[in-house]
Each structure stands twice: as structure tokens, then as C-alpha cells.
């Protein structure tokens, strides 16, 4: 998960001005794990998790990983997948 966070946001939750980091390609992607608000904000709120905080973003990322594996981050797989392959050797 560390490599995924690095590839998604360079391990950053916030921009230099203190606002939550948003995706370059999709502004609905937020935080260290670039969790998409369109697909996950409602569910995260129901769980009492704020994806706009570092703790909440990481907690919801863990939930996604436990339920879906790495699939939610498949678009950044070219970046973190090389580390996954090395770990399997």
C-alpha cells in the first residue's frame, strides 16, 4: 500500500496551501490514496470516515483494499506494479 500511496500522491494528503490534494486527471480524487469522491464519499460518510483527513483517507483505503484488493488503484498500476513484481521474486 505504501507504493500505491507514493504513486497516487507522492504520499501527500494536502497541497502546499493546506487544502486537500486533488487529482490532476480527476479533481474528484482526493488525498494520499486519491479516493474518488463520486464513488466513495457517500459510503465513507456512512462509515463515519472522512476521506479528506489523512487518517480517514488511509482508513478508507484499507477498507477498499480488504474488500477489493488493489483494483481501485489499477490506473496507477504501471507505477506501483513494478514493486509488486519485485516482492514476488
C-alpha positions as YAML, in Angstrom:
chain: A
units: angstrom
residues:
- id: 1
  name: UNK
  ca: [0.00, 0.00, 0.00]
- id: 2
  name: UNK
  ca: [2.93, 2.33, 0.63]
- id: 3
  name: UNK
  ca: [3.95, 2.11, -3.03]
- id: 4
  name: UNK
  ca: [0.37, 2.74, -4.15]
- id: 5
  name: UNK
  ca: [0.19, 5.88, -1.99]
- id: 6
  name: UNK
  ca: [3.51, 7.03, -3.38]
- id: 7
  name: UNK
  ca: [2.38, 6.51, -6.96]
- id: 8
  name: UNK
  ca: [-1.02, 8.12, -6.38]
- id: 9
  name: UNK
  ca: [0.06, 11.24, -4.48]
- id: 10
  name: UNK
  ca: [3.76, 11.07, -3.62]
- id: 11
  name: UNK
  ca: [2.47, 10.35, -0.09]
- id: 12
  name: UNK
  ca: [0.76, 13.73, 0.22]
- id: 13
  name: UNK
  ca: [-2.67, 14.38, 1.71]
- id: 14
  name: UNK
  ca: [-2.55, 18.16, 1.31]
- id: 15
  name: UNK
  ca: [-1.36, 20.75, -1.20]
- id: 16
  name: UNK
  ca: [1.17, 23.41, -0.24]
- id: 17
  name: UNK
  ca: [-1.70, 25.79, 0.63]
- id: 18
  name: UNK
  ca: [-3.15, 23.28, 3.11]
- id: 19
  name: UNK
  ca: [-6.13, 22.23, 1.00]
- id: 20
  name: UNK
  ca: [-6.78, 18.54, 0.38]
- id: 21
  name: UNK
  ca: [-4.74, 17.21, -2.54]
- id: 22
  name: UNK
  ca: [-6.88, 16.64, -5.62]
- id: 23
  name: UNK
  ca: [-6.12, 14.58, -8.67]
- id: 24
  name: UNK
  ca: [-4.65, 16.15, -11.77]
- id: 25
  name: UNK
  ca: [-6.65, 13.98, -14.18]
- id: 26
  name: UNK
  ca: [-9.78, 13.83, -11.98]
- id: 27
  name: UNK
  ca: [-10.39, 16.53, -9.36]
- id: 28
  name: UNK
  ca: [-12.79, 14.16, -7.55]
- id: 29
  name: UNK
  ca: [-9.77, 12.04, -6.50]
- id: 30
  name: UNK
  ca: [-8.62, 13.19, -3.07]
- id: 31
  name: UNK
  ca: [-5.81, 12.65, -0.63]
- id: 32
  name: UNK
  ca: [-2.91, 10.32, -0.23]
- id: 33
  name: UNK
  ca: [-4.74, 7.36, -1.83]
- id: 34
  name: UNK
  ca: [-6.63, 9.54, -4.35]
- id: 35
  name: UNK
  ca: [-10.01, 8.16, -3.29]
- id: 36
  name: UNK
  ca: [-12.72, 9.27, -5.68]
- id: 37
  name: UNK
  ca: [-15.48, 11.33, -4.09]
- id: 38
  name: UNK
  ca: [-18.03, 10.42, -6.76]
- id: 39
  name: UNK
  ca: [-17.80, 6.72, -5.98]
- id: 40
  name: UNK
  ca: [-16.78, 6.65, -2.31]
- id: 41
  name: UNK
  ca: [-17.73, 9.83, -0.45]
- id: 42
  name: UNK
  ca: [-21.24, 8.70, 0.44]
- id: 43
  name: UNK
  ca: [-20.13, 5.25, 1.65]
- id: 44
  name: UNK
  ca: [-17.20, 6.69, 3.60]
- id: 45
  name: UNK
  ca: [-19.54, 9.14, 5.36]
- id: 46
  name: UNK
  ca: [-21.92, 6.30, 6.23]
- id: 47
  name: UNK
  ca: [-18.96, 4.54, 7.84]
- id: 48
  name: UNK
  ca: [-18.05, 7.68, 9.79]
- id: 49
  name: UNK
  ca: [-14.84, 8.16, 7.82]
- id: 50
  name: UNK
  ca: [-13.66, 11.45, 6.33]
- id: 51
  name: UNK
  ca: [-11.55, 10.81, 3.25]
- id: 52
  name: UNK
  ca: [-10.45, 14.45, 3.46]
- id: 53
  name: UNK
  ca: [-8.25, 13.75, 6.50]
- id: 54
  name: UNK
  ca: [-5.05, 11.69, 6.36]
- id: 55
  name: UNK
  ca: [-6.39, 9.25, 8.96]
- id: 56
  name: UNK
  ca: [-9.71, 8.84, 7.18]
- id: 57
  name: UNK
  ca: [-8.16, 8.54, 3.73]
- id: 58
  name: UNK
  ca: [-5.88, 5.79, 4.97]
- id: 59
  name: UNK
  ca: [-8.69, 4.05, 6.85]
- id: 60
  name: UNK
  ca: [-10.97, 4.04, 3.83]
- id: 61
  name: UNK
  ca: [-8.09, 2.88, 1.61]
- id: 62
  name: UNK
  ca: [-7.64, -0.08, 3.98]
- id: 63
  name: UNK
  ca: [-11.36, -0.83, 3.68]
- id: 64
  name: UNK
  ca: [-11.11, -0.75, -0.13]
- id: 65
  name: UNK
  ca: [-8.01, -2.94, -0.11]
- id: 66
  name: UNK
  ca: [-9.60, -5.51, 2.22]
- id: 67
  name: UNK
  ca: [-12.75, -5.70, 0.10]
- id: 68
  name: UNK
  ca: [-11.34, -5.21, -3.43]
- id: 69
  name: UNK
  ca: [-7.59, -5.71, -3.29]
- id: 70
  name: UNK
  ca: [-5.58, -3.34, -5.47]
- id: 71
  name: UNK
  ca: [-8.30, -2.97, -8.13]
- id: 72
  name: UNK
  ca: [-9.34, 0.57, -7.05]
- id: 73
  name: UNK
  ca: [-5.82, 1.73, -7.93]
- id: 74
  name: UNK
  ca: [-5.48, -0.18, -11.20]
- id: 75
  name: UNK
  ca: [-4.93, 3.01, -13.20]
- id: 76
  name: UNK
  ca: [-1.65, 3.63, -11.36]
- id: 77
  name: UNK
  ca: [-0.52, 0.00, -11.61]
- id: 78
  name: UNK
  ca: [2.18, 0.84, -14.20]
- id: 79
  name: UNK
  ca: [3.88, 2.79, -11.40]
- id: 80
  name: UNK
  ca: [3.43, 0.52, -8.36]
- id: 81
  name: UNK
  ca: [3.12, -2.81, -10.19]
- id: 82
  name: UNK
  ca: [6.87, -2.97, -10.77]
- id: 83
  name: UNK
  ca: [7.38, -3.04, -6.99]
- id: 84
  name: UNK
  ca: [4.75, -5.76, -6.62]
- id: 85
  name: UNK
  ca: [6.63, -7.91, -9.15]
- id: 86
  name: UNK
  ca: [9.89, -7.45, -7.27]
- id: 87
  name: UNK
  ca: [8.25, -8.50, -3.98]
- id: 88
  name: UNK
  ca: [7.08, -11.76, -5.54]
- id: 89
  name: UNK
  ca: [10.60, -12.83, -6.54]
...
